Amino acid sequence: DSGVTQTPKHLITATGQRVTLRCSPRSGDLSVYWYQQSLDQGLQFLIQYYNGEERAKGNILERFSAQQFPDLHSELNLSSLELGDSALYFCASSGPGTRGEKLFFGSGTQLSVL
Amino acid sequence: AQKVTQAQTEISVVEKEDVTLDCVYETRDTTYYLFWYKQPPSGELVFLIRRNSFDEQNEISGRYSWNFQKSTSSFNFTITASQVVDSAVYFCALSERGSQGNLIFGKGTKLSVKP
């Protein structure tokens, strides 16, 4: 158990809908990262938050947004969903540093867009 | 630009064979960190090892060993006497000093160990 909690584990929705994925980092971790894993793109970094502030952006679509709340949990919002958004979405957290820290990953949210 | 290449998409071995998973990286940074993660069939990502760019010592942990060579920009992973439980997808990843900590992953190598 990595200590990172993601909910829900599975999500099935339709095209055009909006969903919210939730992540609780390990106790004491300030950084939260979101990754998308798909068969064709592999593991892609989406976005990172550190203590409530956005720190880095990767290949995140404009239809996607995220935030980190004062209690350090994070939410990833996906809107106007398309079939191609079907993927496994991981949240990860790391310790107080921001360089070279190992990431602890949650078990992921499997999103299916029908 | 940073990049991680795992040229082996799939490897199949018989139990007790040794197997090496290759990882080649590209970075312009002089300070960087390399990682290996394991993703078993259950889907979670499990941390295996981290190396910083100043530490070229090879590391051994039980049946696992890692060979870091800056001269060839490689960070290869060897499993000795493989077991069925080693079947998983293995990812190599890179984090640059200026990247705020996020990891760039290779495409992964799927290892199947048959009894």
Interface residues (C-beta under 8 A of the other chain):
Chain A: S2 S31 Y33 G42 L43 F45 Q48 Y50 R55 A56 G58 L88 F90 A92 S94 G97 T98 R99 G100 E101 K102 L103 F104 F105 G106 S107 G108
Chain B: T31 Y33 F35 Y37 G43 E44 L45 V46 F47 R50 N52 F91 S95 R97 S99 Q100 G101 N102 L103 I104 F105 G106 K107 G108
